[in-house]
Amino acid sequence: MTSKSPSSAEGPGYATPLEAYRKAPREKLAYVIAVVPDQGRPDYLMTIDLDPDSSSYSKVIHRLKMLHNGDELHHSGWNACSSCHADSSKSRSRLILPCIRSGRLYAVDTASDPRAPSIFKVVEPQDIQEKTGGQAFLHTSHCLGSGEIMISTLGDPSGAGRGAFFLLDQNLNIKGPWSKETTAFGYDYWYQPRHNVMLSSEWGSPKAFCEGFKMEDVMSGAYGDTLTFWDWKERKIVQRIKMGEQGLLPLENRFLHDPDQAQGFTGAALSSNIIHFCKGDDGRWKASVVIDQPWLKVEGWMLPEVPPLITDILLSMDDRFLYFVNWLRGDLVQYDIREPAHPKFVSRLWLGGVAHPGTKVKVTCGMPEDTPEFPKLPQVQGHDLLGGPQMLQLSLDGSRLYVTNSLFTAWDQQFYPDMCSRGSYMLQINVDPVNGGMQLNHDFFIDCGAEPEGPVLAHEIRFSNGDCTSDIWC
């Protein structure tokens, strides 16, 4: 991994990934998306105390309500991160909240009072659509080395699938589309400037996924299966890799944090595979499945098989470990990726799922070799862990993994209705950052069913000092 001398610049983030891994202070605050499942009141941003020495440790200390009902907050990103570390005029001061349903965008001021953030600016969907050629259904936000912010979008205002991107300047004014080219579907993206590349992935048509999951929509072509590689400087598509059945619903992309590395991983949700991608000697990109998970064969469920459903993946800042979640199967998995093309299984932690004992679902085949029988539903502080692990965030030193369990409201209601009615959770997992291994921390638990105005669904997690899924190095 790149090991440049620490920079003397005063910009945001860290000079290198290893500097972040070795020298970053422990995370003290988390900003966590809270979605209201019935859309009867605005979604909000929870501020959670992560400091074990604090009297308010493991508590929600502030709630910032958005301005409208039914936005569906989903992912979040920073206005500035390690990508502009060399620019002392930049600071990590605004959390960007794109809304997947309304197409609205909120910018939150986290600098004035980190423990009680406030809304700084709202960009309305009509303004976005007018200045971007009709982009809607906002998803991923990343800060760029230029100081700009880029947002991925999933469709047009009618709900038809279309993957596109638009830019905001550092004052959060819309600059317009990032590229004239589009993809059939949109979802996540990650860029690696030293290799002049961006990789984008695909979920599906908003008309399809906003109504819940139907296998017939997959068969009819309403969901994606393609990885798209872009020329970062020219903003043009240079290569598409259609994964087919091996890569249905490719969602989260993660390049290795080391900016000199031209490789990384994508999690294919429905296929439930981990795809390794890399740049070949001929300059062409290659992609292959390196972790292949069978579907569970079951009785008593809505389908005869349960896809594990990889909905999030994450790499430790030192590029030692890959973590991913199987939202429907219910497990969190850790792999050693020091040889990225040949990952090695390290550990697994069960945190729920659709087929645990106590449900009417019977598993007849397909369990992992290390877990021949489905374990009992775990509890933390007397609470059953309903749902399955969904969204991940890892401390910069690789020692603490945080987990939420809401995916997307329509899918939550379809697959885990009890979680929707009773509220989701946020957990913390202790990790051995050298040898691997995970252990549930029973002293930490955020009960989203105990929120003052009723149950909510927790999704993306951001740390106030940076994290393993937002910081990119140029």
HELIX and SHEET records of a PDB file:
HELIX    1   1 PRO A   17  LYS A   23  1                                   7    
HELIX    2   2 SER A   82  CYS A   84  5                                   3    
HELIX    3   3 PRO A  125  THR A  132  1                                   8    
HELIX    4   4 PRO A  193  HIS A  195  5                                   3    
HELIX    5   5 PRO A  206  PHE A  209  1                                   4    
HELIX    6   6 MET A  215  MET A  219  1                                   5    
HELIX    7   7 GLY A  244  GLY A  247  5                                   4    
HELIX    8   8 THR A  409  PHE A  415  1                                   7    
HELIX    9   9 PRO A  417  ARG A  422  1                                   6    
HELIX   10  10 CYS A  448  ALA A  450  5                                   3    
SHEET    1   A 4 VAL A  60  ASN A  69  0                                        
SHEET    2   A 4 PRO A  42  ASP A  49 -1                                        
SHEET    3   A 4 LEU A  29  VAL A  35 -1                                        
SHEET    4   A 4 LEU A 457  PHE A 463 -1                                        
SHEET    1   B 4 GLY A  77  TRP A  78  0                                        
SHEET    2   B 4 ARG A  94  PRO A  98 -1                                        
SHEET    3   B 4 LEU A 105  ASP A 109 -1                                        
SHEET    4   B 4 SER A 118  VAL A 123 -1                                        
SHEET    1   C 4 ALA A 136  CYS A 143  0                                        
SHEET    2   C 4 ILE A 149  GLY A 155 -1                                        
SHEET    3   C 4 GLY A 161  LEU A 168 -1                                        
SHEET    4   C 4 ILE A 174  PRO A 177 -1                                        
SHEET    1   D 4 TYR A 189  GLN A 192  0                                        
SHEET    2   D 4 VAL A 197  SER A 200 -1                                        
SHEET    3   D 4 THR A 226  ASP A 231 -1                                        
SHEET    4   D 4 LYS A 236  LYS A 242 -1                                        
SHEET    1   E 4 PRO A 250  PHE A 255  0                                        
SHEET    2   E 4 GLN A 263  ALA A 268 -1                                        
SHEET    3   E 4 ASN A 273  LYS A 279 -1                                        
SHEET    4   E 4 TRP A 285  ASP A 292 -1                                        
SHEET    1   F 3 GLU A 305  VAL A 306  0                                        
SHEET    2   F 3 LEU A 296  GLU A 299 -1                                        
SHEET    3   F 3 LYS A 362  CYS A 365 -1                                        
SHEET    1   G 4 ILE A 310  LEU A 315  0                                        
SHEET    2   G 4 PHE A 321  ASN A 326 -1                                        
SHEET    3   G 4 ASP A 331  ASP A 336 -1                                        
SHEET    4   G 4 LYS A 344  TRP A 350 -1                                        
SHEET    1   H 2 GLN A 379  VAL A 380  0                                        
SHEET    2   H 2 HIS A 383  ASP A 384 -1                                        
SHEET    1   I 4 MET A 391  LEU A 394  0                                        
SHEET    2   I 4 ARG A 400  THR A 404 -1                                        
SHEET    3   I 4 TYR A 425  VAL A 431 -1                                        
SHEET    4   I 4 MET A 438  LEU A 440 -1                                        
SHEET    1   J 4 MET A 391  LEU A 394  0                                        
SHEET    2   J 4 ARG A 400  THR A 404 -1                                        
SHEET    3   J 4 TYR A 425  VAL A 431 -1                                        
SHEET    4   J 4 ILE A 446  ASP A 447 -1                                        
END                                                                             
